[in-house]
């Protein structure tokens, strides 16, 4: 979901979920989700809409930006983009700019949930669609991950794999979490466990090992020690709040010659990990969020809001568990 530079490492907490992705306080999960719908040509003619981006230095954030720009252009709307760069004060400045430029509605992917009230107050009083991170009190709709179902999707895939291959026998269930993102962490990581339990039964307390290590750098730090506590064990499940946590887990395991001892699940299925998923048969599943298609929800629904139409509050993505066997079905031919 890959990036090892200092700026990118700093960014990963925001993406958790992403994928992602996040300093999130998301709304409760809503089963089912909404379908993607491409913008109708001309539907946004004469409208000016805004986007406070997550951070274009992050693949997930850039994919979301590009998809919204694509659909806004198709609709004939003018898009004013302002990169929030993972900072509340920068997002606040973006909102002030939107007010000056008289945007008629905007999407907000601000990464700092605590800054949302100030951003809402400073920006124009127009329809707002929050992306992946709650933007109270001004959000008109929330678009993004269905966190509990996203976790359960790949949790169930892991359970099915372990039932088929190991009769649901495993040595440990390592959960690389991000406590800083609040309820999103609880929903997503709890979703893994409930999905897995639906196939293999509840995870015994002595097998569940939680770490505040959902990011790449943190996973690299904790996994060697975690594996040391499991000498000789070869059926270790590792799940993370995003793709990067699992990249870190595999990298750390490889350093100590134990990459074949872990079986992983992640969140995001970002383009940057497609080759990893395709070529690593121990990467059992990655829940797809389709950031490259977010614009197909954000733009048409934002235009609807601006025009005074009723829109569902929760605009959740329909998640799918991606693996090496089905990845090209959903993302096309992948050259690695």
N, C-alpha and C positions, 0 to 999 in steps of 0.2 A: 504494500500500500504505500535496501533502497536508500533512502536519503540519510547520509551520515554526517553532513555538515552541521555546524553548531546551530544555524538558523533552523534547519530542518528538524533537528532533534528537539529543539524548543517547541516546534510547531506540532509535534505529534500528539501532545496531550489534547490539543484543541480538536484534532481530527478524530480522536477516539470515538470513534465513532461517529468514521468516520466515519470516519468511518470515524477512522477518524478522527476514526476520527478524531475532548470537548469539555469546557467548563459548563456542562449542561445541567439544566433542570428541565427535563422534558415532560411532556404531558403523558398520561397513562397510555399504554399500548392500545391500539384499536385494530382488532383483527380484520383481515381482508384487504385493506388499503384501497387506493384509487388507481385507475388505469392511467397510463401516460396518454396525453392527448396533444398532438402537435398544434401549434398556433395556427389559427385560420388567417390566411393572407388578407391583409387590410384591416383586420379586426382591431389593431392598435393604432390605426392612422390618426395622427394629430395628438396622440398621447405621449407624455414624457414620464418614463418610469425610472426608478433608481435601483441600484444594487450595492449594498455594503458587503464587500467580499470578505471571506475568511482570511485568506492570504494566498496570493497567486504564486508564491514560492512553493506551495504545497500542491501536489498533484490533485488531490481531492478538491481543494478549493478552486484550482484552475479549471478543472473539468466542469465544476458547477458554473463558474463564470462563463466559460465558453458556450455552454449549453443555453444559458439564459440569453447571452448575446445573440446566438443563432436564432432562437425562437422570437426574440424581440424584433430582430431584423425582418424575419418572415412575416410577423404581424404588422410591420410598418410603424412600430413605436420607436421613439427616440429613447435610447438607454444611456443613462448617466451612471458610470461605474466609479466606485471609490473603494480602494483596497483597505480593509480594516486592519490588516497586518497583525492580527491576534491581539490587538491592544484596544482597551476600552476608550482611551482618550482619542485615539485615531478614529475609531468608529463614531465617537461623539462629534468630531470635526466633520466627518462625512455627512452626518445628519444635518448639521448646520448648513453645509453646502447644498444639500437637497432642498432645504427651505428657501435658500436664496434663489435657487434655480427653478423653484416652483414645480417640483416633481409632483405628479398626481397620485402616486402610489409607489411603494418600494418594497424590495425584499431585503431582509436583514440577516446576514450570516455572522454577526458580531460574536466573537468567541468568549467574551467576558459577560456572563449572565448578570452579574451584579451591577454592571454599567447600564443595563437596559432601561431602567427608569429615567435616568438622565438623558439617554439617547432619545427615548420617546418624547420627552419634554422639549428637547432642543430641536427636534426635527419637525417637518410639516405634519399637520394633523390630517393625515390621509390614510387610506388602507395600507396595512403592513402585513406581509407574509413572513413569518419567522422561518428560518431554515435551520433545522437540526438542533437549534438551541433556543429555548424559550426567550421571548423578548417582551416580557410583561412591563407595563400594562397595556401596550398599544397594539399588540398583535391581533390582526383580524382573523388569521388562520395560521396553523402550524404545519409546515411541510417538512417531511424528512423521514428519518428512521422510525420504524415500529420496533422499539428496542427489545421488548420482551420476546416478541415473535422472531425477531432477527436472531437473538441468541438461541432460542428454541429450535430454529430451523437447522442450524449446524450442530447443535447439541444432539438432536435426534439422529442426524446423519452419522455422528460419532457412535451413538448407541447402536445403530443398525450395523455399522462396520464391526464393532466389537462383538456383537451378538453373532454375526456371520462367521467371523474369523477366530474368535477366542471364547465363544460361549459366554460373553459378558464378563470374562475374567480380566482384571487389570490391576496394576500395582499401585498406582496413584493417579489422582486427578488434580493437576496443578492449574491454578487459575491466576493468570496475570492480569490484574485489575488496575483501575485508575480511580482511587478513592476520591480524588479531587473533583471528579465530574458528577458527584452526587447520585441522584436517583437513576440517571442513565446507566451508571455502572451497576447499580443494584438490579435494574431490569434486564440489562443485556447479559451480565454474568450469571444472574439467577436463571435467565432463560436457557443458557447452556445447560445448567444442572437439571432443570425441569424437563428439557427436551431429551437429555441423556437418560434420565430416570424413567421416562415414559417407555423406554425400551428395555433398559437393564436394571431398573429399580433404583431406589434412593442410594446416593453415594454415602458410604460409611464415613463417619467423622474422622477416623484415623487415616483415611485415604485422601481426604480433601485438604489441599494445601494452598492457601491464598497468599498472594504477594501483591504489594502496591507497586507493580512493575509492568504496566501495560505498554509502555513506550519502548522503543528500540534500545535506547541506552540503558534503561532500567532492567530490561530483560537480559541484556548482556551481563549485567552485574549480578543478578540473583540466580540465574539458571545454573552456573557451575556449582554453587553451594547447594542448590536444591537437588541436583543430581548426585552430589556427594552423599546426601542423606538416603539415597536409594541405590546402594551398591548392588550390582548384579541384577538389577531389575530391568526388564526389557519391554514392558507393556505400560508405558507411562503416557497418560493423556495430558496434553497441554492446550489450554485455550487462552485466548487473549482478547482484549477489548477492541483491537484493531489488527491489521495485517502486520504492521511493523513489530509488534510484540512477538509474533510467531517467527518473523525473520530473525529477530534477536535470539529467540529460543533455539532455533536450528543452528545459528552461527555459534552460539555458546556450546551447544552439545557437540558440534563438529570439532571444536577446539579440544575436547577431551575424548574424542573418538566414540561418541555415543549418539550420533544423529539418528541411528536406526532404532534407538530405544524409545523414541518419542513419536507420538501420533497426535497431530495437531488440528485445531479448528480456529478460524479467525473471523474477523468482521471487516467487510469492505470489498474484497475481491477487486482491488484497484488494478489498473493497467500495469502498474509497476511490478506487480507480483504475479502476473499471468504466467510467465515462464516458470516461476517457482512452483506454482500450483500444477501446471501441466507436467512438469518433469519430476516432481517429488511425490512418490506414491504414499508417503507418510503425512502429506498435507491432505487430510481427509476431506475437509470442507472449508469453504470461505463464503460467508453470507454476502451476497451481492447487494449493493446499495444503488448502483447505476447512477453515479454522480454526473456522468456524461449525458444523462437524460433528465436531470432535475428541471431543466428549463421547460420541459414538456408538461410539467405540473405548475411550476411557478408562474410562467408568463400567461397562459390562458386563464388561470384562476385569478391572477392579479388584475388582468383586464376586466374580468367579470366583476370583481369587487369595485373597481373604479367606475364601472357603468351601473353600479347599484344593484347588481344581481346577488342572489343568495348563494353562498359558498359553504360547503361543509367546513367546520372548524379544523378537523383533523384531516390532513391530506397526506396520508402515509404511503410510503413505497411498498410495493408487493415484493417481498424478499424471496430469494432462491439460494439454495446451497450449491455453490460451484465446486467442482472437483476436476481432476485431470481428465476424466471421462466425458464430461459434458461441457467443458469450458468453451470449446469452439462452437458448440451449438448456440450459445448465447452471445459470444463475442466475435465470432468469425474466425478465419484462419489466423493462427498465431505463429509467427516465425521467431524462433529463439536461437 
